[in-house]
């Protein structure tokens, strides 16, 4: 990952935590499938990458060093919940989108998955993960975990970037760090859909939203 990062359903059926993990993985695969460069890729390969990315994200231990947080407005129109900028390091949080997401949680009956205040907490955790993935050694480790080989020379391999995988890792980290019942990816997709239905940002895409 280089440069600045911009990131931009079902109800609980009582089927248990493992089922929810499966549903979240399906969302992750769908995000990868809709990401440019992945057109026509084997769905099983996309699922393997999604699983590896989410496992890496759950196990991440980002540097706790604080990053300056700045509140902005206009996130709904831009399709943004939060954004990490690397130069200088800063996290921009879009308060109008955070407020809309909190209302959406109530509308969908998802409060047991996303407790009050968790949208902001998850957005900050998500961007903390992106900041961590920005480090060269972490990025190299992430590529090895994904195992996407670009070039092989004998026993040596050159690993390639997997577009969209960093989003999945950041979502997985945010879910684990904030103790959420579902991946924030569920909420970002719902946000994008609600925004498009209201024609507030008709060009919004679920993979541009973060939480």
N, C-alpha and C positions, 0 to 999 in steps of 0.2 A: 504494500500500500504506500502511495506517495502523495504528497500534496495534501490539500484540505479534503475533509470528508463531509459529504452532504447526503443526508438520508431522509434522503428521504427515503353464518357461523352458528357454530352450534352452541346450544345451551348444555349445561351439565346434565347428563342422563344418568348419573349415579353409577357409571361403569368403572370408576376407579382411576387411580393415578397413572397406571401403566397405559391405559387406553388414551389418556390425555397426552402422554408422551408420544404415542403413535400419531395422534392427530396433529401435534405440533411438528413432527417430522414430515408429515405429508405437506404441511404449509411450507416447510423449509425446501422440500424438493420442488414444489411449485414455484417458489421464488427463484431457485436456480434455473429451472426450465425456462422461465421468462426473462432471464438475463442474457443480453447479447453475448455472442460467442458460444452459447450452449445449444443453439438450435440444432435439432436432430441428434443430440447425444443420447446414448443409451440411458433410459430411466434408472436402470440398476446402478450405473456409474454415478448418476446424479445423487441417488439415494446414499451411496457409499460416501461421497464427498460431504453430503449434508450431515450424515452421522458423525463423520470425523470432525467436521467443523464444530458441531454442537458439543461433542465430547471435549474438544480442545477448549472451547469457551467455558464450559462448566468447571474445568480444572485450572483456569487461569488465575493467577495471583498478581494483579497489576500493582505497580508502584503506587503507594497511597499518597504520594506527593500531591498537594492540592493544585488544581488548575483553576484559573480565574473563570467565574461564571458570570455571564452577562444576560440579562433578560431583554427580550425583543418582542415586538408585536408583528402581525402580518404573516404568521406561520401558516394559517389556513389557506390563504391565497397562494402561498409559495409551495405548499405541500411539505412543510417542515415542522417537525416537533422539536428537534434539537440538532445542533451542528458543531462538530469539532473543527477548529482551525489550528493548524500547527505553527503558524508564524504570524505573531507570537502565539504560544499555546493558550487557547481560550475556548470555552464551551458557551455557545449561544443557545439559550432556551427560549422557545416561543410560547409566551404565556397564554395567548389566545387558543393555541392548539392544545396545550395542557388542560385548560379549562374545558374545552370541548371533549377531550378524551375522558375526563372524569365524569362528565355528564353521560357520555356514551356507555361507560361502564354501568351506570345506574340503569339506563334505558334497556340494556341488553341483559340485565340481571347477573352481571359478572363480578359483583362486589366481593364474593367469596374467593375469587381468583386474584382480583386486583384491589386490595384494601385502600381505603381513603389515603390519599397522599402518595400512593405507590407509583403513579404515572410519572411524577417529577423525579422520584428516587430512581426509577428504572431508566429514565432518560439520561440522568447524570451517570449512572453506572454503565449504560450503553456507550456513552461518549468516553468514559474512562477506559473502557475496553479498546475503543478505537485508538486512543492515545497510546495505549500499551502495544497494540499491534503495529504501531508506527515505528517501533524500535527495530533496528536491523536484525538483531539476534532473535527476537520474538517472531518476526516475520519469516525468518529462515526456518525456525522450528515449526511454525505453522505449515509452511509448504511441505516439509518432510512428513508431517502428520497427515496431510491430505494425499500425498503420494502421487501427485500428477507429474509424471515424468516427461520432461521436454527433450532431454538428450541423455543417452546412455553411452559411456565409454568404459568398456570392460565392466568392472564392478562399481564404477563411479556413476552417479546419476546427477543430472541437473534438474531440479524441480521447478515447475512452472506455477505461476499464479492462477488461482481459480476464481474467476469473477463471481462476486456475490457471496463468497464463502466468509469473508470478514464480517459481513452483516449478520450471518447466522451465528458466528462465534460471539459477536457482541450481544446479540439477543439472548443467547444461552447464558452468557456471563451475567447479564442483567437479571434474568430469571432466578439464577442461583443466588446471586448476591442479595437480592431483595426478597427471596423466599416466596415468589409468586406461584400461584396454582397453575398458570398457563404461561406459555411464551408470550412476551410482548408483541411478537410477530402477529398473533391473533388480533390484538388491538390495533396495530398499525394497518392491517388489511381492512379492518372494519372502519377505521378512520378514513382511509382512502375511498372506500365505497360510499360512505355517508357524505363525504365531501363532493364526490362526483354526482351523486343523486341530487344534491342541493345546488349543483352547478356553481359552487364556490371556487373550485379549482378543477375544471373538467379534465385537465391533462395530468392530474395527479396519478402516480403509480405507487403501489404498495411498497415496492422496494426502495422508495425514496423517503419513506417515513421511518422515524426511529422512536423508540421508547426505552 
